[in-house]
């Protein structure tokens, strides 16, 4: 599995993580919730990324290119762990074999918050990845399903208490929006680390000048669209940039409404 740096601990030595974000392909997480992850890292939270596939069916860049880009992006965001489960791109089956890969990672990192792909998207791998992870989340809490860590030691069951979808190409009415205004530049830098995938504005390295076909995400207008959408959701919460999320098992419960909503909403 791909690790984001040589200093990352092995699965059998992992501390508990606060949040882990899953993506169907390298770069999905950066696009959908990179600002949120950067904000959590800045707040001292332990953050990890799991890529389900190597993106080997992509029209641009080799799997090796994307592997290095994922490492670079992880370092920019400051996450402590990034792994790739090596599931076949374009064929993210909700199979026992694939679920066990996800379950082992969930039990290794034991996150309180899980960020996963959108429930609906123009790219079928994204909702397929979401379905796989959702079922694995439930099964990760079952004592009758056995998994082992990298050293062969049995893992304890763990079911993340909070699961949220980040938005991809198809919009949804979000449950919550995270103010990422202070971290949007970091998020953009992490996205641009995937230079084989996106229009970067650099004429020496820009993927749109290398003779490969233009894709949905390499179109120069794609980044403008994502930026505009983040501004739209940010405006709705009184921020400059916002990343929207859909809580998977809503509604969100509380026994302290005042405490939960104590932070005043800054209306413009």
N, C-alpha and C positions, 0 to 999 in steps of 0.2 A: 504493500500500500504506500502511496505517496505521502511523505511527511513534509511539512512546510519549512522545516529547518533541521539541521543535524542535531540540534540541542533538544529537540522534542523528546519527551519520555516515551518509553514503550507502553503498549496497552496494559501490561501487568503492573506498571508503576504509576498509572495516571492518577492525579488528584481529581476531585469532583469538579465538574464544570458547571458554570452558571447557565450558559446558553450554547447550544450547538445548532448550526444552520446546515440544512441539507440542500443540495442542488442536483438536478439531473445531469448537468454538464458543468465543467469548469467555466466560470464566469457568470452562471445563473445567480449565485449568491451575491456577488458583487453588484450586479445590476439591481436585484430586487430588495436587498436589505444591507448593502455595504455601509451605508451611513449609520444605520442602527448598530451594526457590529463595531464600527469604529468608536461610536459613542460609549458602548459598553466597555470596550477595552480602556478607553480614557477614564472611565469610572472605576477602574480596578477590577472589573469582572473577568472571570476566566472564560474564554470564548474559543470555540472550535468550528471547523468547517468540514463537511463530508461531501465529496463529489461522488455521485453514484456511478458515472461512466467517465471514460477518457475523452469523449466527444470525437471518436474516431471517424464518424460518418460526416463530420462537418466539411463544407466545401472549401474551407480555408484553414491552412495550418495543419501540421502533422500532430499526432498524439504527443510526440516528444516536445514539439513547440508549446502545446497547451499545458503540458506538465510543468515546464519551466515557467510559463506565464502564471500558472496557479501558485507556484512557490513565491514568485515575485509579488503577486497581489496579496498573498497572505502576510508577507513581511510588511507591506505597506499598511495593511489594516492592523497589524500587531497581534494577530491571533496566535494562540499557543500551539495549536494543532490543526493540521490539515491532512486528510487521508483521502484516497480514492479507492472505492470498493471494486472497481474493475468489472462492473456489470456491462453487458453488451449495449452499446449505443444503438438507439432505434428499436430496442427489444427489451425494454425494462419490464420484465415479467414479474407479476406478483406470485413468485414461486417460493417454495419452501427454502430452496438454496439461497435465494436472494434475501428473503426475510431473515434468515439466520445471520447473514452478513450484517444487516442493519441492526438486528437485536444485539449482536456481540458488541457493536460500536456504542449503542445506547447504554448497555450495561457497563462498558468500560469507562465512559465519560460521565454517566449519571446526571444529565442536565436537568435543571428545573424548568427551563424554557426551551422549546424546540421550534425552530423556524423552518418551514417546509415550502415546496413549490406551490404554485397557484392551483386551485381546484379545477380551473378551466383556462385553456390557453390555445393559441393557434398551433403551437408545437406539441404534438401528442405525447412526447416524452415527459413534458412537465406535469400534467395531471397524472400520468402513469407513475411517475416518481412519487407524487403525493400519495397516491393510493397504496403503493408499496410501503412507504414509511408509516402511514397511518395504521395499517394492519400490523406492521412490526411493532409499533408502539404498544398496541394492546397485548400482543404475545410476549413482549419483553417483560411484562409483569407476571407472567404465568410460571409458577414453580416447576411445572411438569415439562417445560421446554428447557433443555440443557444446552449451555454454551460454555466455551472455555476461552481464557485470555491467551495472549501470545506465548506464555510459558506453559500452557496446558492446565492451569489451575481453573477450577470451576468458577463461573461467575454467578453472582447473586442477582435475582430478578430486580428490574428497575423499570418503572413506567413514568415518563416525564409528566408532571401534573399540568403543564400548560403547552398547548400546541397551536401555533398560528401560521396561516398561509401568508406569504408575501405576494404582492401583485406582480404579474408579468404582462403579457400583451393584451389580455382582456380584463377590463376594469370590473371591479365589484364595489359595492357600498361597504367601506371598511368598518370594522368594529372599533378600531383605534388607529390613530396616526401618530407616529413618533417624530418629534421635532429633531431634524438632523442638520439644521442650518449651520452649526459650527463645524460639522464634519462632512459637508457636501464636497469640499475640495479634496479631502482624503479619499472619499468614496470614488470620485472621478479619477483620481490618480490610480486607484486600484483597478478600476474598469479599464483604463488606458493601458495597463500592464498587459492586457490581452491584445497585443498589437496585431496579431494575425486575424483577429475577429472583427475589429471595429475601425471606423474612420477616426484617425487620431489627429489629423491636421498637419502631420509632419510629412512633407513631400518626399523625404528620403526613405521613410519606412512605412508610409501609409499603404494599407492593404489594397486600397482602390487603385493603386498605380502598378500593381505587380502582375497584371494580366489574368488574375483569377476572377471568377464571376462575382458580381455584386450580390449580396444577400440582404435579407430583411434588416439585419443588425449592422451591416457594414455600410449601408446607405448613409451619407453624411447627415441627412435629416433625422436619423434615428436618435442620436444623442440630444439633438434639440428637442425632440418630442419627449424624451425621458425627463429632461431638465424642466420642460414646461409642465409636465404632469406632477413632478415633485413640487413645483411652485404652486400648482393648483391645490394640492392636498395640504401643503404648508399654509396657504392662505386661509383655508377653512379652519385651522386651529390657531391662527394668529402668528404663524411662523413664516420664515422665508422659504424653507424647503421641508417637506414632510414625506415620510415613507409610510404607506398604508398597509394595514394588516387585517386579516379576517380571522377571528378567534374560532378555532375548529369546533369546540364543544361549548358554544355559548348557551345561555347567558353567563356572564362573569358574576360570581357571587361575592357578596361582602356583608359583614356584620357591622361595618363602620363607614357609613356613607359620607359623613363629614370628613373623616380622615382620608378616604379614598379620593375625594374631590377637593381636597384642601387647596391645591394649587389653582389659583384663579386663571380662568381662560382669558387671554389677552385679546379682547375684541378690537378690531380696527375701526 
